[in-house]
Amino acid sequence: MKYMMTLMLVLIVSCSSTIKPKEVKLGVTDAITKSSSDFFSPGELLYLGNELSVLCKQGDEKKAKALIHKGHKKNRTKAMYWNKVASCYMDLKENEKAMYYYNFALMLSKNEKEKDAINNNKALLYIRMGNVEKGYLILNELKRSSEVLVHVNRALLSKEIGHDKVSKSAFEAAKRFAPKDRNIESLSETLQRDVASVKD
């Protein structure tokens, strides 16, 4: 009887004690483990990504990092989630972390469209870090991409560094992939006027 009471007491104490949650770490081993029911729907990921972008652009580092920790468990293997995280760190001017997460996103990417979007952002990071040449090389490697922003960024950077022919062909490629986008049309018209005025 005494033995039974002791056992029940131990059982009650062990069941009622609180277990401290493990600290969430963002790292390669965390991101590779997954469970089948552990993902956000595409709509939730879009919302989370947009909210994260807003917080990062506003410089709200504390809330942004809290949101990263909230979303990382459900998006461990989603390349575009880590692309958003990297872009957030780029907006927060934490370039080393941004580069780490862009590279991590590339490892997880499953198709060319994801790789192109991530490499586009990686090129922009190089440009922001002052390595325009490296950014330009990456964008030029993506010239066959179907990602519209790759062509827009390539066109703008080419224009900036004086490669007008490359810039014009990049804008034409962007228009092919997004023919009804007025922003691209407007940028292209401005570019053509600028190129024409230089030739006159």
C-alpha positions in Angstrom: 0.0 0.0 0.0 2.8 2.4 0.9 4.5 1.5 -2.3 1.3 2.2 -4.3 0.9 5.6 -2.6 4.5 6.6 -3.4 4.0 5.6 -7.0 0.8 7.6 -7.3 2.4 10.6 -5.7 5.3 10.4 -8.2 2.9 10.0 -11.0 0.8 13.1 -10.0 3.9 15.3 -9.5 5.4 14.3 -12.8 2.2 14.9 -14.7 1.6 18.3 -13.2 5.1 19.7 -13.6 5.5 22.1 -16.4 8.0 21.3 -19.1 9.9 24.3 -20.5 9.6 24.6 -24.2 12.8 24.3 -26.1 14.2 27.5 -27.5 13.4 27.7 -31.2 16.6 27.8 -33.3 16.7 28.7 -37.0 19.2 26.4 -38.6 19.7 23.8 -41.2 18.8 20.8 -39.0 15.6 22.5 -37.9 14.6 23.3 -41.5 15.1 19.8 -42.8 12.9 17.9 -40.3 9.2 17.9 -41.3 5.9 16.3 -40.6 3.1 16.0 -43.1 0.6 18.1 -41.2 3.1 20.8 -40.4 2.6 23.4 -43.2 0.7 26.6 -43.8 -1.7 26.7 -46.7 -0.5 28.9 -49.7 -2.9 31.7 -48.5 -1.5 31.6 -45.0 2.1 31.7 -46.4 1.3 34.7 -48.6 -0.3 36.5 -45.6 2.7 35.6 -43.3 5.2 36.7 -46.0 3.4 40.0 -46.7 3.2 40.8 -42.9 6.9 39.9 -42.6 7.8 42.2 -45.5 5.9 45.1 -44.0 7.5 44.7 -40.6 11.0 44.4 -42.1 10.6 47.5 -44.3 9.4 49.4 -41.3 12.5 48.3 -39.4 10.5 46.6 -36.7 13.2 44.0 -36.0 11.6 42.6 -32.8 8.2 41.8 -34.3 9.7 40.6 -37.6 12.0 38.1 -35.8 9.0 36.9 -33.7 7.1 36.3 -36.9 10.0 34.4 -38.4 10.1 32.1 -35.4 6.3 31.7 -35.5 6.3 30.6 -39.1 9.5 28.6 -39.4 8.1 25.4 -37.8 5.4 25.1 -40.4 7.5 26.1 -43.3 10.8 24.2 -42.7 11.1 22.9 -46.2 9.5 25.7 -48.2 12.1 27.6 -50.2 9.9 30.7 -50.7 9.4 31.1 -47.0 13.2 31.2 -46.4 13.4 33.6 -49.4 11.0 35.9 -47.5 13.1 35.5 -44.4 16.3 36.4 -46.3 14.6 39.4 -47.9 13.5 40.5 -44.4 17.1 40.3 -43.2 18.2 42.3 -46.3 15.6 45.0 -45.4 17.0 45.0 -41.8 20.5 45.4 -43.3 21.7 42.2 -41.8 23.4 41.1 -45.0 25.2 38.0 -43.8 22.0 36.5 -42.4 20.2 37.5 -45.6 22.9 35.7 -47.7 22.7 32.6 -45.5 19.0 32.3 -45.9 19.0 33.0 -49.6 21.5 30.1 -50.0 19.4 27.9 -47.7 16.3 28.7 -49.8 18.2 27.7 -52.9 19.1 24.4 -51.4 15.4 23.8 -50.7 14.1 25.1 -54.0 12.3 22.5 -56.1 11.9 24.1 -59.5 13.5 26.7 -61.7 10.9 29.4 -61.0 11.8 29.3 -57.3 15.5 29.3 -58.0 15.1 32.3 -60.4 13.2 34.3 -57.8 15.7 33.5 -55.1 18.7 34.3 -57.3 17.1 37.5 -58.4 16.9 38.6 -54.7 20.4 37.4 -54.1 21.6 39.5 -57.0 19.9 42.5 -55.4 21.6 41.8 -52.1 25.0 41.8 -53.9 24.2 45.1 -55.5 23.1 46.6 -52.1 26.4 45.3 -50.6 28.3 47.3 -53.3 29.2 44.3 -55.5 27.3 45.5 -58.6 29.4 43.2 -60.9 28.4 40.0 -59.0 24.8 41.1 -59.0 24.9 41.8 -62.7 26.5 38.5 -63.4 23.8 36.6 -61.5 21.0 38.6 -63.3 22.6 37.8 -66.7 22.7 34.1 -65.9 18.9 34.4 -65.5 18.2 35.9 -68.8 16.1 32.9 -69.9 14.0 33.1 -66.8 10.2 33.4 -66.9 10.3 35.6 -63.7 9.3 39.1 -64.8 11.2 40.8 -62.0 14.5 39.2 -63.1 14.1 41.0 -66.4 13.0 44.3 -64.9 16.0 44.3 -62.5 18.3 43.2 -65.3 17.0 46.0 -67.5 17.3 48.7 -64.8 20.8 47.6 -63.7 22.0 47.4 -67.3 20.6 50.9 -68.0 22.4 52.1 -64.8 25.8 50.8 -65.9 25.4 51.9 -69.5 24.5 48.7 -71.3 21.5 50.1 -73.2 21.1 47.2 -75.7 21.0 44.7 -72.8 18.6 46.9 -71.0 16.2 47.2 -74.0 16.2 43.4 -74.6 15.6 42.7 -70.9 12.6 45.1 -70.9 11.3 43.4 -74.0 11.6 40.0 -72.3 9.7 41.4 -69.3 6.9 42.6 -71.5 6.7 39.2 -73.2 6.1 37.6 -69.8 3.7 40.3 -68.5 2.2 42.0 -71.6 -0.6 43.8 -69.7 1.6 45.2 -66.9 1.4 49.0 -67.2 4.4 49.5 -64.9 6.7 47.5 -67.2 5.3 49.2 -70.2 5.9 52.6 -68.6 9.5 51.7 -67.6 10.1 50.5 -71.1 8.8 53.7 -72.7 11.0 55.8 -70.4 14.0 53.7 -71.2 13.4 54.0 -75.0 13.1 57.8 -74.6 16.3 57.9 -72.6 18.2 55.8 -75.2 16.8 57.9 -78.1 17.9 61.1 -76.4 21.5 59.8 -75.9 21.8 58.9 -79.6 20.6 62.3 -80.7 
